[in-house]
Amino acid sequence: MTCPSCGAENRAERRFCSKCGAALSLACVKCGFINDPGDEFCGGCGQRVSAATAQPVQRKDGPRDAERRQLTVMFCDLVGSTALAGRLDPEELREHVRAYQGVSAEVIARFEGHIAQYLGDGLLVYFGYPLAHEDDAQRAVSAGLAVVDAIATLNARQPAGGVALAVRVGIHTGLVVVG
């Protein structure tokens, strides 16, 4: 199954993308029923299901009941993206944003963070949800520093005179109620 967010190919039985963590389940455009990867026909109305006739959905696979927990939230965004949008062709800008999102997603996955949302050129990342670790705050800080390093490496691979990207990272830890 092709991931609707990043385009990576995944095994049919996967529910989340192995590259970016996006949900791979499909909602039927006719009835809205949430189908699992690999379903050929909708479980709600019987219509044939494919990536062309369905919409990606975000599953709520976290805790079913509300629970109190420590959560570390990290937000990353590109510095000067508005100026870049004015300077670059939209397709070229998209390539740069996708490259930034791709390397960031790899780093975040390495530290077991969860990308909750892609917000334009921003990433909203959770450490401590859906999986909690005793050192989630440290993982978030390490991931943030690694994202900054990964963007520097991405810039080094650019041809001379290419667009140099910079990223900002903000992190906060506190008690939340999730579910």
C-alpha positions in Angstrom: 0.0 0.0 0.0 1.3 3.5 -0.9 1.3 5.9 2.0 -0.9 8.9 1.2 1.4 11.3 3.2 4.9 10.5 2.0 4.4 8.0 -0.9 6.4 5.2 0.7 5.4 1.6 -0.2 4.3 -0.5 2.8 3.2 -4.1 3.3 -0.5 -4.6 2.9 -1.1 -5.6 6.5 0.5 -2.4 8.0 -1.9 0.1 9.6 0.7 2.9 9.8 3.5 3.9 7.4 6.9 2.5 8.1 8.6 5.8 6.9 6.4 8.6 8.3 3.9 7.0 10.7 0.8 8.2 8.9 -2.3 6.1 9.1 -2.8 3.7 6.1 -6.5 2.9 6.7 -9.0 4.1 4.1 -12.5 5.5 4.6 -15.0 4.7 1.9 -16.0 7.9 0.0 -19.6 6.5 -0.4 -20.5 5.5 3.2 -17.5 6.6 5.3 -16.8 3.1 6.7 -13.2 2.7 7.9 -11.6 -0.1 6.0 -8.3 -1.9 6.8 -5.3 -2.0 4.5 -5.7 -4.7 1.9 -9.6 -4.7 1.9 -10.8 -4.9 -1.6 -14.4 -4.1 -0.8 -15.9 -1.7 1.7 -17.2 -3.4 4.9 -20.0 -0.9 5.1 -21.5 -0.8 1.7 -19.7 -3.3 -0.5 -18.2 -0.8 -2.9 -14.7 -1.6 -4.3 -12.1 0.1 -2.1 -8.8 1.5 -3.6 -6.6 4.5 -2.9 -8.3 6.2 -5.8 -11.8 5.7 -4.3 -11.1 6.2 -0.6 -9.7 8.8 1.7 -6.9 8.3 4.3 -8.1 8.5 7.9 -6.4 9.0 11.2 -7.2 6.1 13.5 -7.6 6.6 17.2 -5.5 3.7 18.3 -4.4 5.2 21.6 -6.0 4.6 25.0 -9.8 4.3 24.9 -10.4 5.9 28.3 -9.0 9.3 29.3 -5.8 9.0 31.3 -3.4 11.4 33.0 0.2 11.3 31.8 3.4 13.2 31.3 3.7 14.4 27.7 6.6 16.1 25.9 5.6 18.1 22.9 8.1 19.1 20.2 7.3 21.5 17.4 9.6 22.0 14.5 9.3 24.5 11.6 11.4 25.9 8.8 12.9 29.3 9.4 11.9 31.8 6.7 9.5 29.6 4.9 7.2 32.5 4.0 10.1 34.2 2.2 11.0 31.0 0.5 7.5 30.6 -0.7 7.8 34.0 -2.3 11.1 33.2 -3.9 10.7 29.7 -5.2 8.4 28.0 -7.6 5.6 26.1 -5.7 6.9 22.7 -6.9 10.4 23.5 -5.9 9.2 24.7 -2.5 7.3 21.5 -2.1 10.4 19.4 -2.8 12.4 21.3 -0.1 9.6 21.0 2.4 9.2 17.2 1.7 12.9 16.7 2.0 12.8 18.5 5.4 9.8 16.5 6.5 11.4 13.2 5.4 14.7 13.6 7.2 12.8 14.9 10.3 10.4 12.0 10.3 13.4 9.6 10.1 15.1 11.2 13.1 11.8 11.4 15.1 11.1 7.7 14.5 14.7 6.8 15.7 13.8 8.4 19.1 10.4 6.8 19.1 8.5 10.1 18.8 5.0 10.3 17.3 4.3 12.9 14.6 0.8 14.0 15.5 0.4 16.5 12.7 2.1 18.0 9.7 1.1 21.7 9.8 2.4 23.3 6.6 6.1 23.4 7.2 5.7 22.5 10.9 5.7 19.2 12.7 3.8 18.6 15.9 5.5 15.7 17.7 4.6 13.8 20.9 7.0 11.9 23.1 5.1 10.0 25.7 2.0 9.2 23.6 0.9 6.7 22.4 4.0 5.0 23.8 5.5 6.3 27.1 9.2 6.0 28.1 10.7 7.1 31.3 13.1 9.4 29.4 10.7 11.0 26.9 11.8 14.5 27.6 15.4 13.5 27.0 14.4 11.7 23.8 12.6 14.9 22.6 15.7 17.1 23.2 17.9 14.5 21.5 15.5 14.3 18.6 15.3 18.1 18.3 19.1 18.4 18.2 19.3 15.5 15.7 16.7 17.3 13.4 18.9 20.4 13.4 21.9 18.3 12.5 20.0 16.4 9.8 18.9 19.7 8.2 22.6 20.8 8.2 23.5 17.5 6.5 20.6 18.0 4.0 22.0 21.5 3.2 25.5 20.1 2.7 24.2 17.8 -0.1 22.7 20.8 -1.9 24.5 22.1 -4.9 26.5 25.4 -4.5 24.0 28.3 -4.5 21.1 26.0 -3.6 18.5 26.8 -1.0 19.8 26.5 2.6 17.2 25.4 5.1 17.1 26.2 8.8 14.8 24.7 11.4 13.5 26.0 14.7 12.6 23.5 17.5 10.5 24.1 20.6 9.9 21.6 23.4 7.6 21.6 26.4 6.8 18.9 29.0 3.8 18.8 31.3 0.9 16.8 32.6 -2.0 16.2 30.2 -5.2 14.2 30.0 -5.4 12.1 26.8 -8.2 9.9 25.5 
